[in-house]
Structures are given as structure tokens and as C-alpha cells.
């Protein structure tokens, strides 16, 4: 019975996505933006979460949106998500080469220099821009990138996602047991990619401000870097007029404190600060509809 349900979900997904994949790129992106606009109108619960998150960040002076209104920013945010969905659909059907060619990379030498240390590299990023595209243009220029993913409940979907990502040159690491795997791949001087901006349980994070509000921030990158000597490099993707731009920052030096807890806290705040800066500069391109502060009350 469960297998039949999984197959029905897959069939429904194909019915929705195949027309998008078949369209010319410009038309597919237009349709994606339309879907995003419809989600803004009809997905009231997530729209309200996004608006509340943005308004609270503005009230704490953590984000400025100039003369725009919160509603305008979140409408554009939903349209960006719809456009990103269309791009991912094209890529999953093997029709996204034009999208990948339109991605400009700046700062890739920061990763190659960091790899010269021989202890691996941890790329940190967040749910920014179309984060699903971030690794695609990098894998042809760098050693294998090991990316964390949460196992999808529907095994048909899970198999497709893993296959497509591995076809692009990535290696997928399931969240369960990921830390042990990271030690192994960093020892081989490979690359690990970690999204570190979602809400986590207390055991996985440190309690600190994110956009001016207390919650737990993922401490795994700082812990692994301290134990392995791996370099930590921030990388973010954002939209441009012609496509996308990936900006890769300098490797961040670890805190020199001999107190491990203190050093991990400082490094975590430094890494998280890169994501906060991205959000301040690109407020329409972060995942505002995520319940980021669900574990801590104001």
C-alpha cells in the first residue's frame, strides 16, 4: 500500500514538472514566477511566517529593506522560490545546461588555495538564492564535493535526487552519521558543503543571536574544522540580471583560544555572520518562510 502511495506521488510530480521542463527556459522561468506568486496568495500559513520573520528582523534593525514594504519583499521572495523551482526542474530533466552556463564564479581560487593545506575544505552557506545550483558549476573545477541531505520519505524521490546530484559530480551524505563521514572525506582532502542557517536542536548548536534573535546556531562546521584542521570557506549564490553569481570568500582562520567551547562559539558566530550579511544585502533571496526561531521564544 505504501509503495502504491509513493508511486502515485511520483506520478503527480511528473505531471506537474514535465510541462515546465519541456518549455523554453524563458517561458519556464516566467511560469515559475507565476507559481511563486500563486503560492504567496494561497499558502497563507507560510506567507505569514515569512512576513513575521522579516518584520521581526526589521524591528531589531537586523535587516533594512529601504523604501520597500515587507509585503513587496516577501512577494519577490516567493517569486524567486518559484523561479528556482523551475530551474531545478529543468536541471533534473537534463535540460539545464544553459542555466549552469549562466552562473558566474568569483573567488574559486580561495578554495584551491585552501586545498593546498591538505586537510580538506568546509564550504558553508545557507538557504540563499537558488542554493540547489551552488555546487553544480564548482564540481568540474574542484575535487569531489560531499553535500549533506536529509533522506526523503518517498524512496522514489530520494533515488532520483541522489542520482541527479551524483551525476553532477557531488557525493551525497545523509544527515544520519554525517559527522563521521566528514572526518573521512576531509582526511582525503575533499570538500564538504554544509547549509548552516536552519533551526537545530540544542545539542547540535550554540545559543546565540541570528538576525538579532536568540536561537540555536549549528556548531558542526566549527567543531569539525577545529578537530581536522580543515579550512572553512563561505560561498553564496545570488541572482543577477543574466543568471546567477557565486561569490566565494577567503578561508576563515579558526579562533586561537585554547578553550574549545569558547573557540567553537566564536567560530560559529563568525560563520553565521556571513549568512546574516548575505541576508542584509539580498533580503529577497533568503528562505524567510522557514520557521527559523521555532525553538526559542522572544
C-alpha positions as CSV (number, residue, x, y, z in Angstrom):
1,X,0.0,0.0,0.0
2,X,2.8,2.4,0.9
3,X,4.6,1.6,-2.3
4,X,1.5,2.5,-4.3
5,X,1.2,5.8,-2.5
6,X,4.9,6.6,-3.3
7,X,4.3,5.8,-6.9
8,X,1.2,8.0,-7.0
9,X,3.2,10.9,-5.5
10,X,5.9,10.4,-8.2
11,X,3.4,10.3,-11.0
12,X,1.7,13.5,-9.7
13,X,5.1,15.2,-9.5
14,X,5.9,14.2,-13.1
15,X,2.6,15.6,-14.3
16,X,3.4,18.9,-12.7
17,X,7.0,19.2,-13.6
18,X,7.2,17.7,-17.1
19,X,5.4,20.7,-18.8
20,X,7.8,23.1,-17.1
21,X,10.8,21.1,-18.2
22,X,9.6,21.0,-21.8
23,X,9.1,24.8,-22.0
24,X,11.9,27.1,-23.4
25,X,13.9,28.5,-20.5
26,X,12.4,32.0,-20.5
27,X,8.9,30.6,-20.5
28,X,9.7,28.1,-17.8
29,X,11.1,30.8,-15.6
30,X,8.1,33.0,-16.2
31,X,5.8,30.1,-15.2
32,X,8.0,29.5,-12.1
33,X,7.5,33.1,-11.1
34,X,3.8,32.8,-11.6
35,X,3.7,29.7,-9.4
36,X,5.6,31.6,-6.8
37,X,3.1,34.5,-6.9
38,X,0.2,32.0,-6.6
39,X,1.9,30.4,-3.5
40,X,2.2,33.9,-2.0
41,X,-1.5,34.3,-2.4
42,X,-2.8,30.9,-1.4
43,X,-0.2,29.5,1.0
44,X,-1.3,31.7,3.8
45,X,0.4,29.9,6.7
46,X,3.9,30.2,5.1
47,X,3.3,33.7,3.9
48,X,2.5,34.8,7.4
49,X,5.6,33.1,8.8
50,X,7.8,34.8,6.2
51,X,6.2,38.2,6.9
52,X,6.5,37.8,10.6
53,X,10.2,36.7,10.4
54,X,11.0,39.7,8.2
55,X,9.1,42.2,10.3
56,X,10.7,41.0,13.5
57,X,14.2,41.2,11.9
58,X,13.4,44.8,10.8
59,X,12.2,45.7,14.3
60,X,15.5,44.6,15.7
61,X,17.4,46.6,13.0
62,X,18.9,43.3,11.7
63,X,17.6,43.9,8.2
64,X,16.8,47.0,6.2
65,X,14.6,47.0,3.1
66,X,14.8,50.7,2.2
67,X,11.6,52.1,0.8
68,X,10.1,48.7,0.1
69,X,7.4,47.2,2.2
70,X,7.7,43.8,3.9
71,X,4.9,42.6,1.6
72,X,6.8,43.6,-1.5
73,X,10.0,41.8,-0.3
74,X,8.2,38.6,0.5
75,X,6.3,38.7,-2.8
76,X,9.6,38.9,-4.6
77,X,10.9,36.2,-2.3
78,X,8.1,33.8,-3.3
79,X,8.7,34.6,-6.9
80,X,12.4,33.8,-6.5
81,X,11.4,30.4,-5.0
82,X,9.1,29.7,-7.9
83,X,11.8,30.7,-10.4
84,X,14.3,28.5,-8.5
85,X,11.9,25.6,-8.7
86,X,11.6,25.9,-12.5
87,X,15.4,26.0,-12.8
88,X,15.8,22.9,-10.7
89,X,13.1,21.1,-12.7
90,X,15.0,21.8,-15.9
91,X,18.2,20.5,-14.5
92,X,16.6,17.3,-13.1
93,X,15.3,16.5,-16.5
94,X,18.7,17.1,-18.0
95,X,17.7,20.3,-19.7
96,X,19.6,22.8,-17.6
97,X,22.9,23.3,-19.3
98,X,22.1,26.9,-20.2
99,X,21.3,27.7,-16.6
100,X,24.6,26.3,-15.4
101,X,26.5,28.1,-18.2
102,X,24.9,31.4,-17.0
103,X,26.5,31.1,-13.5
104,X,29.5,33.3,-12.9
105,X,32.0,32.1,-10.3
106,X,34.1,34.6,-8.4
107,X,36.8,33.6,-5.9
108,X,37.3,29.9,-6.8
109,X,41.0,30.4,-6.1
110,X,40.1,30.7,-2.4
111,X,39.1,27.1,-2.4
112,X,42.0,25.8,-4.4
113,X,44.4,27.7,-2.1
114,X,42.7,26.2,0.9
115,X,43.0,22.7,-0.5
116,X,46.8,23.2,-0.7
117,X,46.9,22.8,3.1
118,X,45.9,19.1,2.5
119,X,43.3,19.0,5.2
120,X,40.1,19.4,3.2
121,X,37.7,22.3,2.9
122,X,34.3,23.0,4.5
123,X,32.1,25.2,2.4
124,X,29.5,27.0,4.5
125,X,26.4,28.5,3.0
126,X,22.7,29.0,3.7
127,X,19.3,28.7,2.0
128,X,20.2,31.7,-0.1
129,X,19.4,32.4,-3.8
130,X,18.9,29.1,-5.6
131,X,21.2,27.1,-3.3
132,X,20.5,23.9,-5.2
133,X,22.7,25.3,-8.0
134,X,25.6,26.3,-5.8
135,X,27.7,23.2,-6.3
136,X,26.9,22.4,-9.9
137,X,29.4,24.7,-11.6
138,X,32.1,24.0,-9.0
139,X,32.3,20.3,-9.3
140,X,34.1,20.5,-12.7
141,X,36.8,22.7,-11.3
142,X,37.4,21.1,-7.8
143,X,37.7,17.7,-6.1
144,X,34.5,15.9,-5.2
145,X,32.0,17.9,-3.1
146,X,30.3,16.0,-0.3
147,X,26.9,17.6,0.4
148,X,24.6,16.8,3.3
149,X,21.0,15.8,2.5
150,X,18.0,14.7,4.6
151,X,16.7,11.3,3.5
152,X,13.4,11.9,1.6
153,X,10.5,9.8,2.9
154,X,9.4,8.7,-0.6
155,X,12.3,6.4,-1.8
156,X,11.5,7.0,-5.4
157,X,12.1,10.8,-4.9
158,X,15.1,10.0,-2.8
159,X,16.7,7.8,-5.5
160,X,16.1,10.4,-8.2
161,X,17.6,13.3,-6.1
162,X,20.7,11.2,-5.3
163,X,21.2,10.1,-8.8
164,X,20.9,13.6,-10.3
165,X,23.3,15.1,-7.8
166,X,25.8,12.3,-8.1
167,X,25.6,12.6,-11.9
168,X,26.7,16.3,-11.5
169,X,29.8,15.1,-9.5
170,X,28.5,15.5,-6.0
171,X,28.6,12.8,-3.3
172,X,25.6,12.8,-1.1
173,X,26.0,12.3,2.7
174,X,22.8,11.5,4.7
175,X,22.4,13.6,7.8
176,X,22.4,10.4,9.9
177,X,26.1,9.6,10.6
178,X,27.2,12.6,8.5
179,X,29.9,13.8,11.0
180,X,31.8,10.5,11.0
181,X,31.7,10.6,7.2
182,X,33.0,14.2,7.1
183,X,36.1,13.2,9.1
184,X,36.8,10.6,6.5
185,X,36.4,12.7,3.4
186,X,38.3,15.7,4.8
187,X,41.2,13.4,5.6
188,X,41.3,12.6,1.8
189,X,41.5,16.4,1.2
190,X,38.0,16.6,-0.3
191,X,35.3,19.2,0.1
192,X,32.3,19.2,2.4
193,X,29.3,21.5,1.9
194,X,27.1,22.5,4.8
195,X,23.9,24.6,5.0
196,X,24.1,26.1,8.5
197,X,21.2,28.5,8.7
198,X,18.3,26.3,9.8
199,X,16.9,25.8,13.3
200,X,18.6,23.0,15.1
201,X,18.2,21.3,18.5
202,X,20.3,22.4,21.4
203,X,22.7,19.5,21.3
204,X,23.7,20.5,17.7
205,X,24.1,24.2,18.2
206,X,25.1,27.1,20.4
207,X,22.6,29.6,21.7
208,X,23.2,33.0,20.2
209,X,21.7,35.8,18.1
210,X,20.8,35.2,14.5
211,X,19.4,38.3,12.9
212,X,19.1,39.8,16.3
213,X,17.0,37.0,17.9
214,X,18.3,34.1,20.1
215,X,18.1,30.6,18.9
216,X,20.5,27.7,18.3
217,X,23.0,28.0,15.5
218,X,24.6,24.9,14.0
219,X,28.1,24.4,15.5
220,X,29.1,21.3,13.4
221,X,31.3,23.3,10.9
222,X,33.3,24.9,13.8
223,X,33.7,21.6,15.6
224,X,34.8,19.6,12.6
225,X,37.2,22.4,11.5
226,X,38.8,22.5,14.9
227,X,39.3,18.7,15.1
228,X,40.5,18.2,11.5
229,X,42.3,21.5,10.6
230,X,40.0,21.8,7.5
231,X,39.7,25.3,6.1
232,X,36.3,27.0,6.2
233,X,35.3,28.9,3.2
234,X,31.9,30.8,2.8
235,X,30.2,30.6,-0.6
236,X,26.9,32.1,-1.7
237,X,24.8,32.3,-4.9
238,X,22.6,35.2,-5.8
239,X,20.6,36.2,-8.9
240,X,22.0,38.7,-11.4
241,X,20.5,40.2,-14.5
242,X,21.9,37.5,-16.7
243,X,21.6,34.5,-14.4
244,X,23.5,33.8,-11.2
245,X,26.7,34.7,-9.5
246,X,28.6,32.6,-6.9
247,X,30.9,34.6,-4.6
248,X,33.5,32.5,-2.7
249,X,35.1,34.3,0.3
250,X,38.6,33.9,1.8
251,X,39.2,31.0,4.1
252,X,38.4,32.0,7.7
253,X,41.1,31.5,10.3
254,X,40.0,29.5,13.4
255,X,39.8,31.1,16.8
256,X,43.0,30.7,18.7
257,X,41.6,30.1,22.1
258,X,42.7,27.0,24.0
259,X,39.2,26.8,25.5
260,X,37.4,24.6,22.9
261,X,33.9,25.6,23.9
262,X,34.8,29.3,23.7
263,X,36.6,28.8,20.3
264,X,33.7,26.9,18.8
265,X,31.3,29.6,19.9
266,X,33.3,32.4,18.4
267,X,33.9,30.5,15.2
268,X,30.2,29.6,14.9
269,X,29.2,33.2,15.3
270,X,31.8,34.2,12.7
271,X,30.5,31.7,10.2
272,X,26.9,32.5,10.9
273,X,27.7,36.2,10.5
274,X,28.5,35.5,6.8
275,X,24.9,34.3,6.2
276,X,23.5,37.3,8.1
277,X,25.5,39.6,5.9
278,X,24.1,37.9,2.8
279,X,20.6,38.3,4.0
280,X,21.1,42.0,4.7
281,X,22.4,42.5,1.2
282,X,19.9,40.3,-0.5
283,X,16.7,40.2,1.6
284,X,14.5,38.8,-1.2
285,X,16.7,35.7,-1.6
286,X,16.7,34.0,1.8
287,X,14.2,31.4,2.9
288,X,12.1,33.6,5.1
289,X,9.2,31.1,5.2
290,X,11.2,28.7,7.3
291,X,10.3,28.7,11.0
292,X,13.9,29.6,11.9
293,X,13.3,30.7,15.5
294,X,10.8,27.9,16.5
295,X,12.9,26.5,19.4
296,X,13.3,29.8,21.3
297,X,10.7,32.3,22.4
298,X,11.2,36.0,22.1
